[in-house]
Amino acid sequence: MSKEFPHELPTLRLHTAVSPLLPLRGGADGPSGLLLGINPASISYVASFYDTKLSQSLLRLHMNNGRVIEVFESDAAAVLEALGLGEFVEDWTLNLERDLG
């Protein structure tokens, strides 16, 4: 602690190998706010679902800590690309005929 500022918290620096934060260019809107970046190592799985209240499909990022980040349909393609899941950009929603038929 500094003598000039005895109540100031110390600056902490992390010196371990952690996954870098993946920035999302322009962010991604969701029901809980704006997603600016994410640690890809913290995602356990990615899914989609249809929200009847919003009348649109949402991309869900299920985190290792049990929390869920929901991304609006308009930003889902950009988030999938940023996560390296570009092959799912066109077909990320459930299609009953294709997927269950």
mmCIF file of the C-alpha atoms, coordinates in Angstrom:
data_MODEL
# 
_entry.id   MODEL 
# 
loop_
_atom_site.group_PDB 
_atom_site.id 
_atom_site.type_symbol 
_atom_site.label_atom_id 
_atom_site.label_alt_id 
_atom_site.label_comp_id 
_atom_site.label_asym_id 
_atom_site.label_entity_id 
_atom_site.label_seq_id 
_atom_site.pdbx_PDB_ins_code 
_atom_site.Cartn_x 
_atom_site.Cartn_y 
_atom_site.Cartn_z 
_atom_site.occupancy 
_atom_site.B_iso_or_equiv 
_atom_site.pdbx_formal_charge 
_atom_site.auth_seq_id 
_atom_site.auth_comp_id 
_atom_site.auth_asym_id 
_atom_site.auth_atom_id 
_atom_site.pdbx_PDB_model_num 
ATOM 1   C CA . MET A 1 1   ? 0.000   0.000   0.000   1.00 0.00 ? 1   MET A CA 1 
ATOM 2   C CA . SER A 1 2   ? 1.048   3.516   -0.686  1.00 0.00 ? 2   SER A CA 1 
ATOM 3   C CA . LYS A 1 3   ? 1.838   5.827   2.246   1.00 0.00 ? 3   LYS A CA 1 
ATOM 4   C CA . GLU A 1 4   ? 0.116   8.714   0.448   1.00 0.00 ? 4   GLU A CA 1 
ATOM 5   C CA . PHE A 1 5   ? -3.062  6.694   -0.112  1.00 0.00 ? 5   PHE A CA 1 
ATOM 6   C CA . PRO A 1 6   ? -3.375  4.206   2.768   1.00 0.00 ? 6   PRO A CA 1 
ATOM 7   C CA . HIS A 1 7   ? -6.914  3.118   1.809   1.00 0.00 ? 7   HIS A CA 1 
ATOM 8   C CA . GLU A 1 8   ? -6.125  2.481   -1.848  1.00 0.00 ? 8   GLU A CA 1 
ATOM 9   C CA . LEU A 1 9   ? -6.181  -1.150  -2.917  1.00 0.00 ? 9   LEU A CA 1 
ATOM 10  C CA . PRO A 1 10  ? -2.962  -2.525  -4.402  1.00 0.00 ? 10  PRO A CA 1 
ATOM 11  C CA . THR A 1 11  ? -2.629  -3.108  -8.120  1.00 0.00 ? 11  THR A CA 1 
ATOM 12  C CA . LEU A 1 12  ? -2.734  -6.804  -8.914  1.00 0.00 ? 12  LEU A CA 1 
ATOM 13  C CA . ARG A 1 13  ? -1.128  -8.301  -11.984 1.00 0.00 ? 13  ARG A CA 1 
ATOM 14  C CA . LEU A 1 14  ? -1.875  -11.805 -13.178 1.00 0.00 ? 14  LEU A CA 1 
ATOM 15  C CA . HIS A 1 15  ? 1.239   -13.680 -14.274 1.00 0.00 ? 15  HIS A CA 1 
ATOM 16  C CA . THR A 1 16  ? -0.295  -17.030 -15.193 1.00 0.00 ? 16  THR A CA 1 
ATOM 17  C CA . ALA A 1 17  ? -1.105  -18.387 -18.615 1.00 0.00 ? 17  ALA A CA 1 
ATOM 18  C CA . VAL A 1 18  ? -4.801  -17.645 -19.086 1.00 0.00 ? 18  VAL A CA 1 
ATOM 19  C CA . SER A 1 19  ? -6.881  -17.616 -22.218 1.00 0.00 ? 19  SER A CA 1 
ATOM 20  C CA . PRO A 1 20  ? -7.077  -14.145 -23.722 1.00 0.00 ? 20  PRO A CA 1 
ATOM 21  C CA . LEU A 1 21  ? -10.344 -12.288 -23.741 1.00 0.00 ? 21  LEU A CA 1 
ATOM 22  C CA . LEU A 1 22  ? -11.930 -12.536 -27.167 1.00 0.00 ? 22  LEU A CA 1 
ATOM 23  C CA . PRO A 1 23  ? -13.247 -9.084  -28.144 1.00 0.00 ? 23  PRO A CA 1 
ATOM 24  C CA . LEU A 1 24  ? -16.483 -8.912  -30.107 1.00 0.00 ? 24  LEU A CA 1 
ATOM 25  C CA . ARG A 1 25  ? -16.232 -6.129  -32.668 1.00 0.00 ? 25  ARG A CA 1 
ATOM 26  C CA . GLY A 1 26  ? -19.061 -3.731  -31.928 1.00 0.00 ? 26  GLY A CA 1 
ATOM 27  C CA . GLY A 1 27  ? -20.355 -5.933  -29.147 1.00 0.00 ? 27  GLY A CA 1 
ATOM 28  C CA . ALA A 1 28  ? -23.393 -8.185  -29.179 1.00 0.00 ? 28  ALA A CA 1 
ATOM 29  C CA . ASP A 1 29  ? -26.767 -7.167  -27.821 1.00 0.00 ? 29  ASP A CA 1 
ATOM 30  C CA . GLY A 1 30  ? -28.596 -9.504  -25.510 1.00 0.00 ? 30  GLY A CA 1 
ATOM 31  C CA . PRO A 1 31  ? -31.494 -9.444  -23.043 1.00 0.00 ? 31  PRO A CA 1 
ATOM 32  C CA . SER A 1 32  ? -29.094 -8.596  -20.226 1.00 0.00 ? 32  SER A CA 1 
ATOM 33  C CA . GLY A 1 33  ? -26.965 -5.931  -21.903 1.00 0.00 ? 33  GLY A CA 1 
ATOM 34  C CA . LEU A 1 34  ? -24.073 -5.530  -24.313 1.00 0.00 ? 34  LEU A CA 1 
ATOM 35  C CA . LEU A 1 35  ? -21.471 -8.294  -24.628 1.00 0.00 ? 35  LEU A CA 1 
ATOM 36  C CA . LEU A 1 36  ? -18.075 -6.753  -25.438 1.00 0.00 ? 36  LEU A CA 1 
ATOM 37  C CA . GLY A 1 37  ? -15.792 -9.724  -25.002 1.00 0.00 ? 37  GLY A CA 1 
ATOM 38  C CA . ILE A 1 38  ? -15.656 -13.245 -23.673 1.00 0.00 ? 38  ILE A CA 1 
ATOM 39  C CA . ASN A 1 39  ? -13.120 -15.781 -22.470 1.00 0.00 ? 39  ASN A CA 1 
ATOM 40  C CA . PRO A 1 40  ? -13.635 -18.762 -24.823 1.00 0.00 ? 40  PRO A CA 1 
ATOM 41  C CA . ALA A 1 41  ? -12.171 -21.152 -22.233 1.00 0.00 ? 41  ALA A CA 1 
ATOM 42  C CA . SER A 1 42  ? -15.093 -20.308 -19.912 1.00 0.00 ? 42  SER A CA 1 
ATOM 43  C CA . ILE A 1 43  ? -17.757 -21.612 -22.306 1.00 0.00 ? 43  ILE A CA 1 
ATOM 44  C CA . SER A 1 44  ? -18.975 -25.155 -21.683 1.00 0.00 ? 44  SER A CA 1 
ATOM 45  C CA . TYR A 1 45  ? -21.325 -25.255 -24.685 1.00 0.00 ? 45  TYR A CA 1 
ATOM 46  C CA . VAL A 1 46  ? -23.267 -23.108 -27.150 1.00 0.00 ? 46  VAL A CA 1 
ATOM 47  C CA . ALA A 1 47  ? -26.934 -23.671 -27.988 1.00 0.00 ? 47  ALA A CA 1 
ATOM 48  C CA . SER A 1 48  ? -29.895 -21.910 -29.544 1.00 0.00 ? 48  SER A CA 1 
ATOM 49  C CA . PHE A 1 49  ? -33.498 -21.584 -28.456 1.00 0.00 ? 49  PHE A CA 1 
ATOM 50  C CA . TYR A 1 50  ? -36.621 -19.705 -29.473 1.00 0.00 ? 50  TYR A CA 1 
ATOM 51  C CA . ASP A 1 51  ? -37.820 -17.094 -26.964 1.00 0.00 ? 51  ASP A CA 1 
ATOM 52  C CA . THR A 1 52  ? -41.578 -16.663 -27.202 1.00 0.00 ? 52  THR A CA 1 
ATOM 53  C CA . LYS A 1 53  ? -41.512 -13.359 -25.281 1.00 0.00 ? 53  LYS A CA 1 
ATOM 54  C CA . LEU A 1 54  ? -39.062 -11.792 -27.743 1.00 0.00 ? 54  LEU A CA 1 
ATOM 55  C CA . SER A 1 55  ? -40.407 -13.721 -30.770 1.00 0.00 ? 55  SER A CA 1 
ATOM 56  C CA . GLN A 1 56  ? -36.925 -14.558 -31.999 1.00 0.00 ? 56  GLN A CA 1 
ATOM 57  C CA . SER A 1 57  ? -34.211 -17.162 -31.714 1.00 0.00 ? 57  SER A CA 1 
ATOM 58  C CA . LEU A 1 58  ? -31.435 -16.477 -29.194 1.00 0.00 ? 58  LEU A CA 1 
ATOM 59  C CA . LEU A 1 59  ? -27.918 -17.884 -29.140 1.00 0.00 ? 59  LEU A CA 1 
ATOM 60  C CA . ARG A 1 60  ? -27.050 -19.154 -25.665 1.00 0.00 ? 60  ARG A CA 1 
ATOM 61  C CA . LEU A 1 61  ? -23.495 -19.332 -24.360 1.00 0.00 ? 61  LEU A CA 1 
ATOM 62  C CA . HIS A 1 62  ? -23.490 -21.671 -21.356 1.00 0.00 ? 62  HIS A CA 1 
ATOM 63  C CA . MET A 1 63  ? -20.601 -20.794 -19.071 1.00 0.00 ? 63  MET A CA 1 
ATOM 64  C CA . ASN A 1 64  ? -18.603 -23.181 -16.883 1.00 0.00 ? 64  ASN A CA 1 
ATOM 65  C CA . ASN A 1 65  ? -19.904 -21.417 -13.746 1.00 0.00 ? 65  ASN A CA 1 
ATOM 66  C CA . GLY A 1 66  ? -23.529 -22.244 -14.638 1.00 0.00 ? 66  GLY A CA 1 
ATOM 67  C CA . ARG A 1 67  ? -24.474 -18.816 -15.942 1.00 0.00 ? 67  ARG A CA 1 
ATOM 68  C CA . VAL A 1 68  ? -25.947 -18.276 -19.383 1.00 0.00 ? 68  VAL A CA 1 
ATOM 69  C CA . ILE A 1 69  ? -25.281 -15.431 -21.814 1.00 0.00 ? 69  ILE A CA 1 
ATOM 70  C CA . GLU A 1 70  ? -28.014 -14.880 -24.390 1.00 0.00 ? 70  GLU A CA 1 
ATOM 71  C CA . VAL A 1 71  ? -27.288 -13.121 -27.682 1.00 0.00 ? 71  VAL A CA 1 
ATOM 72  C CA . PHE A 1 72  ? -29.990 -11.711 -29.970 1.00 0.00 ? 72  PHE A CA 1 
ATOM 73  C CA . GLU A 1 73  ? -30.472 -13.274 -33.393 1.00 0.00 ? 73  GLU A CA 1 
ATOM 74  C CA . SER A 1 74  ? -29.110 -10.193 -35.175 1.00 0.00 ? 74  SER A CA 1 
ATOM 75  C CA . ASP A 1 75  ? -25.695 -10.612 -33.494 1.00 0.00 ? 75  ASP A CA 1 
ATOM 76  C CA . ALA A 1 76  ? -25.503 -14.419 -33.419 1.00 0.00 ? 76  ALA A CA 1 
ATOM 77  C CA . ALA A 1 77  ? -23.529 -14.725 -36.664 1.00 0.00 ? 77  ALA A CA 1 
ATOM 78  C CA . ALA A 1 78  ? -20.834 -12.302 -35.477 1.00 0.00 ? 78  ALA A CA 1 
ATOM 79  C CA . VAL A 1 79  ? -20.506 -14.102 -32.127 1.00 0.00 ? 79  VAL A CA 1 
ATOM 80  C CA . LEU A 1 80  ? -20.273 -17.521 -33.792 1.00 0.00 ? 80  LEU A CA 1 
ATOM 81  C CA . GLU A 1 81  ? -17.590 -16.216 -36.167 1.00 0.00 ? 81  GLU A CA 1 
ATOM 82  C CA . ALA A 1 82  ? -15.615 -14.702 -33.288 1.00 0.00 ? 82  ALA A CA 1 
ATOM 83  C CA . LEU A 1 83  ? -15.755 -18.005 -31.413 1.00 0.00 ? 83  LEU A CA 1 
ATOM 84  C CA . GLY A 1 84  ? -14.423 -19.873 -34.449 1.00 0.00 ? 84  GLY A CA 1 
ATOM 85  C CA . LEU A 1 85  ? -17.773 -21.516 -35.186 1.00 0.00 ? 85  LEU A CA 1 
ATOM 86  C CA . GLY A 1 86  ? -18.228 -19.981 -38.630 1.00 0.00 ? 86  GLY A CA 1 
ATOM 87  C CA . GLU A 1 87  ? -19.541 -23.224 -40.130 1.00 0.00 ? 87  GLU A CA 1 
ATOM 88  C CA . PHE A 1 88  ? -22.709 -22.804 -38.036 1.00 0.00 ? 88  PHE A CA 1 
ATOM 89  C CA . VAL A 1 89  ? -23.496 -19.218 -39.052 1.00 0.00 ? 89  VAL A CA 1 
ATOM 90  C CA . GLU A 1 90  ? -26.120 -20.227 -41.623 1.00 0.00 ? 90  GLU A CA 1 
ATOM 91  C CA . ASP A 1 91  ? -27.646 -23.117 -39.623 1.00 0.00 ? 91  ASP A CA 1 
ATOM 92  C CA . TRP A 1 92  ? -27.456 -22.230 -35.931 1.00 0.00 ? 92  TRP A CA 1 
ATOM 93  C CA . THR A 1 93  ? -31.182 -22.515 -35.187 1.00 0.00 ? 93  THR A CA 1 
ATOM 94  C CA . LEU A 1 94  ? -33.138 -25.751 -34.763 1.00 0.00 ? 94  LEU A CA 1 
ATOM 95  C CA . ASN A 1 95  ? -34.873 -26.828 -37.958 1.00 0.00 ? 95  ASN A CA 1 
ATOM 96  C CA . LEU A 1 96  ? -37.489 -29.461 -37.139 1.00 0.00 ? 96  LEU A CA 1 
ATOM 97  C CA . GLU A 1 97  ? -37.525 -30.946 -40.644 1.00 0.00 ? 97  GLU A CA 1 
ATOM 98  C CA . ARG A 1 98  ? -33.748 -31.076 -41.024 1.00 0.00 ? 98  ARG A CA 1 
ATOM 99  C CA . ASP A 1 99  ? -32.647 -31.866 -37.463 1.00 0.00 ? 99  ASP A CA 1 
ATOM 100 C CA . LEU A 1 100 ? -35.461 -34.106 -36.200 1.00 0.00 ? 100 LEU A CA 1 
ATOM 101 C CA . GLY A 1 101 ? -37.066 -35.348 -39.425 1.00 0.00 ? 101 GLY A CA 1 
# 
